[in-house]
Amino acid sequence: SYDLSPVDKEIAAALLTLEAELCTGDTNLANFVSDEFEIACHSPLAILNRWLELKLIVWSEALHCVLTEWAAKEKPQPRRETKRYETLTGQKYPEP
């Protein structure tokens, strides 16, 4: 059982309707849409890393401060993505 909330079910339905991918730290929802519908799921840090790779954003100390505040409240990110972040920015990923 995936223990989905009513909002999770609405999100899953929207993803199917829009043929979209998912970006979330909610493992229940991510596992559900991946297992049941083969919808690609990305961690928030994976999206940030992609933006850095594409040079859509320029990393700065101010952005690192925002990330540090966010990381303290967010679920842990995949280790692969934290290492990728460190390679892209030259800074240590802020662990909660």
C-alpha positions in Angstrom: 0.0 0.0 0.0 1.3 3.5 -0.9 -0.7 5.4 1.8 -1.6 8.3 -0.6 -3.4 11.4 0.6 -6.3 12.8 -1.4 -3.9 15.5 -2.7 -1.4 12.8 -3.8 -4.2 11.1 -5.8 -5.0 14.4 -7.5 -1.4 14.9 -8.3 -1.1 11.4 -9.8 -4.3 12.0 -11.9 -2.9 15.3 -13.2 0.4 13.7 -14.1 -1.4 11.0 -16.1 -3.6 13.6 -17.8 -0.7 15.9 -18.7 1.7 13.1 -19.4 4.1 14.9 -17.1 7.0 13.9 -14.9 7.2 14.4 -11.1 9.6 16.3 -8.9 9.1 15.5 -5.2 10.7 14.3 -2.0 7.5 12.3 -1.2 8.7 8.7 -1.6 5.2 7.3 -1.3 3.9 9.3 -4.2 7.1 8.9 -6.2 7.0 5.1 -5.8 3.3 4.9 -6.6 3.5 6.8 -9.9 6.7 5.1 -10.9 5.6 1.6 -10.1 2.0 1.9 -11.3 2.3 4.2 -14.3 6.0 4.3 -15.2 6.1 8.1 -14.6 9.6 9.5 -14.2 10.3 11.0 -10.8 13.1 13.5 -10.0 14.4 14.8 -6.6 14.3 18.5 -6.1 18.1 18.5 -6.0 18.3 16.7 -9.3 16.3 19.6 -10.9 18.6 22.1 -9.3 21.6 20.2 -10.6 20.2 20.1 -14.1 19.7 23.9 -14.0 23.3 24.3 -12.9 24.5 22.0 -15.8 22.4 24.0 -18.3 23.7 27.3 -16.9 20.1 28.4 -16.3 21.3 29.7 -12.9 24.7 30.9 -11.7 25.5 29.6 -8.2 26.2 32.1 -5.5 26.7 32.3 -1.8 23.1 33.7 -1.5 21.7 30.7 -3.3 23.8 28.4 -1.1 22.2 30.1 2.0 18.7 29.4 0.6 19.6 25.8 -0.1 21.0 25.4 3.4 17.7 26.6 4.9 15.7 24.4 2.6 17.8 21.3 3.2 17.3 21.6 7.0 13.5 21.2 6.5 13.4 18.9 3.4 13.7 15.1 3.2 17.2 13.8 2.5 18.2 14.0 -1.1 19.7 11.1 -3.1 23.4 10.7 -2.4 24.1 10.6 -6.1 22.6 14.1 -6.4 24.4 15.5 -3.4 27.7 14.4 -4.9 26.7 15.9 -8.2 25.8 19.1 -6.5 29.2 19.2 -4.8 31.0 18.6 -8.2 29.0 21.3 -10.0 29.3 24.0 -7.3 32.5 23.1 -5.5 30.6 23.4 -2.2 29.7 20.8 0.3 26.0 19.9 0.3 24.4 21.1 3.5 23.2 18.0 5.4 20.3 18.5 7.8 
